[in-house]
Amino acid sequence: MKALLEQLTFELKRFDAKEKSIETFFIGGGTPSTVSPELYKPIFDLLKPYFMDDIEITTEANPNSATLSWIEGMKNLGVNRISFGVQSFDDKKLKFLNRAHNSEDAIRAVNDAYHVGIKNISLDLIYATVLDTKELLEADLKQAFSLPINHLSAYALTIEEGTPFEKTPQVAREKLSLTNFVFEKIKKQGFTQYEISNFGTYQSRHNLGYWQYKNYIGAGSGAVGAKDGVRYYPSTDIDFYIQNPLHVREEILNEEEQKSEKLFLGLRSVIGVDETILNTDELKRANILLDEEKLTKVGNRFYNKEYLLSDEIALFILN
């Protein structure tokens, strides 16, 4: 905790933070719900003067460790949004995904958050595993929408290096037909898709901040921050971080790299792309897509109508 507070104090100065200037605060990475609310209090005490009056404060949580008392404790600190890593309500699939909770844990945790008075509740679902069928995914979505949530994230299972699934890549199986099935089922529940994997009657301001390319502080081992085209990387080695919390590697992004990121992020979300960042040739290609009704335009911003094609559209504009 001492290291984290030291880094946070330093970052507030680096980012020239002013009173009531922080609009979102996100507690994530690992399993926040395994940490007692009392241990978070010094962080809140340090940051509270910088919180805007209508700040969105989100914590991630695992259903099995997000007990009623933990949720109450986090709400008392100021948390007003919880994102639960549910992944599925099918116990066989949860075991396959090596999750520690079961469906009962997930249902209980979401209902507890609602009854405690958490204003905004989100949950994550995973699809595109070898176990998935339309029937299984429809049952997952039916259970999800029976709960008091206003946001849902649907992610295709991806195989990352260093994860338990690295040696068995065949466990992931994404089919476009199944992806479209999931997305359409979610939309029919009145949840607007505002990014390729995110839906809701509420749009997370934390998420939107990333896609709008806003500055943000990243505090903790492995947490990434960004300010005016510079990324800051604290050490991912926890022991080293504890001893050297101010040892941060910097990555300076040039204008082309920043433009590329803004293009990819904007086209996969409701943020869109400002035409002024495009050069003459890129603008010409964007207008070709506009004429072909692959993009729409409002004012000086281009918007993508089909998020699943966002990468291809971005690459066409850039190349």
Steps between C-alpha positions, in 0.01 A plus 500: 500500500785739580644453150162554334434821695848625418446440130151655504631813670771528235257440212256765624782751471617365163147533361456841667175380658274771637228476764184341362671412171474118502183381328547122528683268736540131413624225731597205287768250414511166674232456762406824683230317694761297690628821662320632807328839456697632799820460299360718221414786738843676488473510121156658515616745766786612274289533186172632640589872464556439129170319439236681298162518673344260247801268473453144376683263737519144372648188650538166332397200710496123491162359604639252754707757692256792471320433826213713624725663760767572237247664270360707788851607598586610147173692466576681825832610350317648201487222240191549284566244225607135513608286206467130578715244319215253458610347162209253498209368704568146380689313773661258256631790292622685812698192601639475147609867522667422834284748688479477879130595519182328394174635362347538845792718609450724198126543549544567871778757447306703242186502714700597809650797316154613393348468847795682658425791267774481235364722226664343197567127464677329213600144428733332252408199290739286297400335172680314220614204705471145365214442743286782366177439314218739426299328773772544764563864410130579487461351849795711622345816360154417635647462850708817463199710401292362786744682732508874585780598263527800266822400321639183346835421339518201263850379416612224266741262669851586386812296569769713660864406548573385853140397577382145583344474152824583314573133430143422396403772251228274360278585800420834335265483205348824376243487223356815346150354507523437875648845565216665307251283689637619837509866396146500361360328810658766720372787286147359508507551877538874444873509570668731250834387359743786555820306434575168336471309831297740719126552529269676739231746591795658683830575328807472721680833518817312586481305174413808298800686641739243349336516159491880507876492557478687829792512746488251785715400796600135542605417856629164617727227367437461129241779482544719191444875496485740206545874462525707183642226281727348764431165669631419846574141603572415866685173549300178464728338758309552825802469729697749290198735486463500878863607538496738201146634443626804310703295252283547194591423138383757247382436145466806278249455218559700183215670312449209262476250786251719682293543184497125439377434855233771479381349173476143629339605830257744338378260234428221748290729721250785499788747526567515127795666328569869451572560131765760586745229614497340154736598220375563144526137384345363821214748476443395139474133601269588791271683258497195271368296794250778568374482141472121532302547824762313701544815710271783600595859575366759741672837492870432467494148649481166325312215669509128433166318478643147525741458790600149395659652190677778689854365461460441127354849451781661699764313300337603173509868601862482618626307199 
